[in-house]
Amino acid sequence: MGIFKKMKYSITNIEKYSEMSAEGVKSAFKYLLVIILILSLVTAISLTIRSYKAIQDIASYIESNIPNFNYKDKVLTVEGEQPKKIDVDNEEFAFSKIIIDTNELNDEKINEYVEELKGSGYGILILRDKARIVYGAQNTEGDSNSYTEMEVFYNDYVSQLPVNEFTKADVLNYMKGTKIIGILLEILLMFLIEAIIEYFIITVCVALLIGAMGYLTAILLRAKMRFVAVFNMAIYALTLSTLLQAIYNPIDILTDFRVSFFYIMYVGVAFIYLIAAIFLTRIDLIKNQEELTKIKEVQKEVKKEMEDKEKEKEKEQKEENNKESKKEEEQANKEKKKKTKKKKENEAGGEPEGSNV
C-alpha cells in the first residue's frame, strides 16, 4: 500500500488500520519517517523565514543606529564620538543595551562599562578586538542578583570567513544581498536535521505511550491483539495530529500565536483514533470468529452428509452384491435343474447313461 494512500486511510478510513498494521513494524516506521519529514521540513522552513526576518531587522537596525565601522588587522574601528550608548527598545533583539567604545581602554574602564550593563537584562559591550556580553537576573528592587559574562574575540569568527576585513557597507550588502541565500540554506539544513531528530524521538515516545494505553484497552475489551500490532496502529493514529502540528508550527513560529494545551489535544486525537481502530478490529475479530464457527458447522454438516452418502453407497453396493449373488445362485439352480431333467429324459428313453447310440 502506498504512503499517500496510507495517509488518506489513516485519517478517513479507520477500518484499514488492521490491514496496514499487518504489513509489519518496518512498513510502519517507513510511514512514520515520511510524516516526520513533512513536519520537520515545514518547521525548518518556518524557522528559516523567521531567521531571515531577524537578519533583515538587525541589518536595518545597524543601518539606522550603528555608525560606520571598519574591521581590519583584527581590530574594529567605529567612526564618531565614543563611547556610544544605545538603549534597544525592539523586543525582537536579544540585547536591551549596547555600548560601543573602540578606543584603547584599560581593564578598569572596561569593568566600569560591564557594571553599567548589569541589570539591563542583556547587554553587549563592543570593543576594538572583542565584545563582552553580559546578562543577568534582577530582583524586585532592580539590582542584579547574578549575571553571566561572555567574551567573544572577533578574529575567532572572522578567520572562518573568506575575507579578513570589511566595512559597515560590506556587512549590509552581505545581509541584504544574494549572498545571504547561502547562509539561509545552511540554517535550513541545520533546523531540518535538528527537527527530524527531535520529532522522531518525540513521536516514537508518544506512539509507545498511546500504544501501551491501547494495548491495555484491548486487554479490557478481550480483544486478542499483540502489542506490536497495537503499536503499528498507534503510528498510523498519529497522522492527523502530526499534520495538524505541521499547520500549527508555522503559525506559532511566524506569528507567536499560541493554542493552549495543543499538545494535550495532539495526544488526545491520536488516542481517540487508536481506540476507535481497536474497537473496529475487535468487531472484525468477533465477526471472523462467528464466520469460523459457521464454517466449522458447515464443515460438520458436509462431513455428515458425505458419511451418510458413503453409508448409503455401501448399502446400495451390498444390496447390489446380494442381488448378483442371488442371481448367480438362481442361475446355478436352473443349470442344476436342467441337468437333472435331461438325465431323467435320457433314462426314460432307454438310453443308458453314457451310451453313444
N, C-alpha and C positions, 0 to 999 in steps of 0.2 A: 504494500500500500504506500502511495506517495506521501511526501511530507506535508504538502498543502492540503491533500485530501484528509490526512490525519488531523491537521489543524482545524479544518471545517467540521469534521465529525466530533472533535473534542469539545466544540462549543455548541453544536446544533443537534448532534445525534449521539446521546449517551449510550444508547443500546450497542454501539460499536466498540465500547471500551473493552469488553471481554475479548472481542476479536483482535483488537490492537494489542492488548496485553499478552495474548497468546503468542505474539511474534517474538517475545523474549526481552530480556534486560538490555541487550546490545542495541536492539532497534529502538527501545525507549530512550536510551542515552543519546543516540544519534539525534532523535527528535528534540530532546532537551537542549542539546548543543545549538540546534538551529534557532529555537525560540530565544535562547540566551544571547546568541549572536545578534538577533534582531534588536533585542532590548539594549544590549551593550552598544551597538552601533548608533542607535537613536540617542542614547545618553551621551556617548562620546562626542557626537556632532553638536549636541546642545551645549555641552561644556566648552567645546572649542569655540562656538559662536560667542558664548559669554566671555571667554578669554580674549577673543578678538575685540569685543566691545570695550573690555577693560584696558587693553593695549591702546585703543584709539582714545579713550578718555585720558589715559596717562599722557599720551602724545599731545593732546590738546592742552592739558594742564601744563606740561613742560613748555609748550609753545607760548602760552599766555603768561605764566608766572615765574618761570625759571629764566634767569639771564643767560646770555650767550656764554658757552663754555668750550674748552678745548682740552682734549686728553692727548698727551704726547710724552714719551720717555717716562712712563709710569707715574706721571704727575697730572692732576686735574687742575685746570686754571679756569676760574669763573670771573667774568667781567663785572664791573660795577662796584658800588660801595659794599664793604663787608664788615661785620657779619650781616647776613641777610636772614631774617627770621620770618617764617611763613606759617600761619595758622591755617590748617586744611579743614574746611567745613564739609567737603564732599564725603558722604558716608561710604562711597564706593571704594575709597582709598584706605589702605591699611594704616597709613600714618596720619596722626592728628596734628603733628607739628614737625617742621623741617627747619633746621639751622644750617646755613651754608657759610663756611669760612675756610678758604683755601690758602690763607696766608701761612707763613711759618709760625707754628704755635708750640708753646711748651705744654707739658703734661698738666700743669696747674690750670691753664686756660681751658684745655680740653675737658678736664674734670668739672670745671665750672659750667660748661655747656651741658655736660651729661646730667648734672644736678638739676639744671633748668628743665631738661626733658623728662625728668622723673615725675610721675603723677599725671602725665598728659595722655596716658593710655599707651599709644605707640608713637615714638619719636625717632627721627633719624638725624644724625649729625654728619654732614658731608664735609670731609677734609681733603687735603691735596692728594694723598696717596691711599686713603681708605675711608670707609664710612663706619660710624658707630650707631648700632641700632639698639634702642632702649625701650623696653616695655615692662609694665608692672601693674600691680593691683592697688586700688585706692581704698582707704577706709572711709567712714561716714564724714570725717572732717576734711576730706580732700587730700590728706597726706598719703604718700606712698608707703604701704607696709612692706612691700618687697618688689624687687624689679630684677630683670634679667638683661644683661648687656651682651651684644654680639658684635664682633669686629670683622669687617669684610674688606679685604685688600682688592683694589680694582684689578691689579695685574693677574690675580688668580683666575679671573674670568676673561679678561681681555686676551690673555695668552692663548685661550682656546678659540679665539675668533680669527678669521683670515686677515684682519687688519690690526695694527698696533697703535693707531692714532685715529682720532675722529673729532668732529665738532658737533655742536648742537644741531646744525642743519643736516649733518650726516645721520644722526640718530633719528631725527624726524622723518627724513626720507626713507630710512630703513623701516621704521614703524608704520609709515603710511603708504609706502611703495609696494611694488610687486614682490620684493624680497621677503616680505612678511609671510608670503604663502608657504615658503619652506619651513618656517617656524611653526606655522599653524598645522602643517601636515605632521610634524614631529609631535606637537601637542595632541593632535587627534589620535595618533598611534599610541602614545603613552596612555591617554584616557581609555582607549579601546581595550588595551591589554589589561589595565587595572580593572575595568568594568567586567570583562569576561571572567577573570579570576574571582572577583568579588561576588558577582551574581551566580556563578556556577556553585560556589561553596554554599551561599545562602539558599539557593533553590534546592540543592540536594538535601540540605538540612531540613528545609520546610517539607520536602517530599517525604523524608523519613518520618518526620513528626506526624503529618496527617496520615501517612501510610500506617504508622503504628496505631493511631486512633481508629482508622478504618478497619484494621485487622481485628481490633477488639470488638468493634461494632459487628463485624462478620461473625465472630465467635458468639456474640449475644444473639444474633439472628439465626444461629445454627447453619450458617452457610459455609460449606466446606471449601475454603479458599486458602491457598498458600500465601505467605507474606510477600513473596516475590511478585505474585500476580497483583496483589493489592498495591504494592509499591509502584509497579508499572502503571497501574491506573492512576495513582497519585500524580505521577509525572504528567500524564495527559490532562488531569483535572486542573493543573496549574496553568493551562493555556490561556484562558480568559483573563486570569489575574495578571499574568505576565504581559499580555498585550495591553491591558488597562494601565499597567505601570509604564509601558513604553509610551503611552499617550500622556500620562500624568507627569513623568520626569521632565520633559521639555518645558511644560507649563510651570513646574516648580522651579526649574533652573533659570529660565529666562524671565519669569515674571514675579518670582518669590510668592506665588500663590500657594497656599497650604491647604490640604484637606486633612482635617483632624481624623485620627485613627485610620488612616488609609491602609496601613499595613495589617491592621486587625481585619479590615474588610478584605484585604489581599488573601489572607489565610482562610477567612470565613467562606469566601466564594469558592475557593478550591476545595474546601472540606465538604461543602454542600454538593458540589459536582461528584466528589468521590462517593459520598454516602448514597446519592441517587444511583450511581453506577453499581454499587454493591447490592442495593435493593433489586435493581433490574436483573443483575446477574443471579441473585438468589431465586427470583421468579423464573428465570430461564432454567436454572438447575432443577427447580421443582417440576417445571413442565417436562424437562428432559427425563426426570425420574419417572413421572407419570407415563410418558411415552415408552420408556424402557419396560415399565410394568405391563403396559398394554401389549408391547411386542412379545414379552415373555408369555403372557396369557394366550396370545395368538399362536405363538410357537407351540405351546402345550396343546391347544386345540388342533393345530395342524398335525402334531405328532400323534395325538389320539386318533384323528381321522385316518392317518396313514397306517397306524396299528390296526384299526378296525378294518380298513381295506385289505391289509395284509392277511388278517384272520379270515375275512370273507373270501379272499382269493384262495387261501389254503383250504377252506371248507369246500369251495367250488371244485378245487383241484382234487380233493379227496373224494367228493361225490363223483367227479368225472372218472377217477381211477376205479371207484366202486362199480360204476356203470360198465367200464371197459372189462373189469374182471367178471362181472355178471354176464356180459355179452360173450366173453370167451368161454365161460362155463356153459352157457346155453348152447354155444356152437359145438363145444366138445360133447355135450349130451346128445345133440342132434346127430353128430357123426357116429356116436356110440349106438344110438337107436337105429340108425341107417344100417350099420354093420350087422346088428342083431337081426334086423328084418331080412336082410339079404341072406343071412345064414339060414334063417328059418325057411325061406323060399327055396333055397338050394336043397335043403333036407327034404322038403315036401315034394320036390320034383324027382326024387330018387337018385339024385346025383350025390355020390358020396363026397365028403369034404376032401378036397384036394384032387378030385378026378379031372383028367384032361379032356374027357369025351364031351 
